[in-house]
Amino acid sequence: MWSRYFRVYRELVASEGGVDPRYVNCPQSTVEPGSTLEEYVDFMTSGPVELIIAAGRGSVARWKGLMGPEDPREARRTHPMTVRARIGGESVLRNGVYGSPDAERAEKEIAFFFGTSTKTQGVKEDVIVESGAYLSKTVNPVLLKGLIQLCRQKPDNPLVWLADWLLANNPNIAKTS
């Protein structure tokens, strides 16, 4: 399933014992009124847990979209095709899936669960290489043409001129006559 949406770099399945309790970090929103941190840790460490490092452009936002609302009951009402709607229990605590709220937190959680091994560092390196290849193939040729024209024209306001030129010469916009 993951490869359809993301590039999966590492996977780890914690056995029946679940995640070691000292690894459980608790977002306050996940501890429901009436439940305790102990209940949260007990639940999170009660069974098998799959941890993955998945990356891709906008992966945090896309994963949030796939997960759906944090409360599975709300997810079933408003986003029935999301993971939490399909596999979540009857409470936020048992919503079935977790995702890092932002890229910075994801990096910390990756380091926490997977360590700082070469494979984990390779995630960033692979993303940089892929980004560089994308820029070389799609952005740089157009930008180079624009910069050459900029040097030939020598406008009074080069930044505005280049911005206008890039808008007029965007290869992703169909030209209409």
N, C-alpha and C positions, 0 to 999 in steps of 0.2 A: 504494500500500500504506500509506504513512504516514498519510494522512488518516483511515483507519479507526481508528487508535489515538491520533493526536496532531494538533495543529494545527501545520503546518510553516510557519515564518516566513521562513526563508532556506535556499537550497540553493547549494552551490558544488561543481562537479566539477573536480578538478585533472586536467589532461590526462595523456597517456601518461607524462610525466616523474614523475607522482605528486606527492606533497607535497614541498616544498623541505626538504632534510635538517635545516635549522636549526629547522624547525617541529615536528619530531618530538620529543615528550616521551616518555620511556620509563618506564612503570610497571615497577618491578623484577620483579614477578611475571610479566611478559610475556617477559622474557629468560630462556629456559629454560637449565637446567644444560647446559653443553656449547656453548651458542651465545654470541655476543658482542653487545655493543651495536652494533657495526658491522653485523653481520648483520641486526639488528632494523631499523636505519636503512635499510640497502640494500633490505630487503624492503618497508618502508613507503613508500619512494620509487620503487619499481620500476614502478608502473603507475597507472592511473586510480584516484582516490579520491573518493568522494562525501562531502561534509560537509553536515550539515543542522543547523538549529536547530529543534527540535521542542519544543513546550511543551504542558502540560496538567496537570491535577491528578494528582499522583503519577507524573509522566512518567518520572522517573529510575528508580523502582522498576518501573514497567511495562516500560520499555525493557530493564532487566536481565532481567526475566522472559522477554521475547521473545528476547533474545540467548541465554539459557541459560548453562550452565557454561562457564568460560573455555577449558577443554580440549575441543575438538570431539569427541575420542574418547569422553570421558565424557558429553558432551551427546548423542551418538548412542545411548549405552546408557541414560541416565537421563531425557533430555528430548528425544525424537526429533522433536518438532514445532518446536523452536526454530531460530532462524537459524543458530547455530553448528553444530547437528547437520546441517542441510541443506546449508550451503555451506562450512563450515569444512574446512580441509585435515587434515593428520595431526599437527599440533602446535599448541601454544598460540600460537606465533608466527604461524601461518597460520590463525587461528581465524575469519577472515572479517569480523569486525565489532568495533567498539569503542564503548563508551559511558562517559560520565563517571560516576565512582563516587558523586558526590553533587552537590547543587545548587550548592554553592560552587565546586567544581572546574569544573562546567559553565559557570558565569559567566566564570571565568578563561579557559577554552578558547574560548568564544564571542568574548571580547574579543581573544584571541590570533589566531584565524583570520579573524574577520570585522571586527575593529576595533571602534571605539565609535561607529559611525555612528548616525544617527537611526533607521534601520530596526532595528538591534540594540536600541537603547534602547526602541523601540516594543514589543518583546517584553514587557518588564516592564510598560509602560504598558497594553498590551492585557490582560495577566493581571490587573492591578489593576482595570481597568474591568469585566472579566468577573466578577471576584470581587465587586466592589461591586454589580453587577446581581444576582448570585446572592443575596448577603446581603439586598439590598433586597426581593427577591421572596419568599424563603423563610424567612430567619431573623428579620429585623426585625419583621414583623407579630406573630409568636408572642412574641418577646421584649417587644415593646411592651405586649401584653395582660398578660403576666406582671408587668411593672413597674407597670402601672396597678393591678393587683390587690394588689401589694406595698404600694403607697402607701395603698390603702384599708384593708388589714389591719393595717399597722404592727406586724409581728411582732417579738419580742425578738431573734431571730437572722435578719436579712433574707437573708443569703446562703444559709443552709440552707433557708429557706422558699422562695426563688426556685428553688433547685435541685430541690426536691421538686415545685414547681408545674410546672417545665419537663418533668420526667419524667412527671408525670401528664397533661400536655397536649401531648405530643409528637405532631404531626400525622402523623408517619411510622410510628407504631405503631397497628395496628388495635385498636380498642376491642372487648373481649369483654364480654358481659353475663352 
